Amino acid sequence: MTLLGAAYVKGYNMVKTTSPEHLPHFYIIMTAIRILAVLTMTGIYLMLFAESHEDALRFAAATMLMYVVMMVATLSLKH
């Protein structure tokens, strides 16, 4: 998740300096990449490590909460 946040910040700076008109496309692409990464990580955990349904739900909720915090932090740093 930290790598995704760093990639977002670096990519944002690069797109903003080279072609700011493409920032909306960048936002959409990075959001899709982040969502896929979160879903993949959650799916892998559920398939390999979850012992119960409650454990799986707690992990999914914690992962989504971390995703939301990451989005808020990166957007608040850049806007």
PyMOL commands that set and color helices and strands:
alter all, ss='L'
color gray80, all
select helices_A, chain A and resi 2-18+20-48+53-78
alter helices_A, ss='H'
color red, helices_A
deselect
rebuild
show_as cartoon
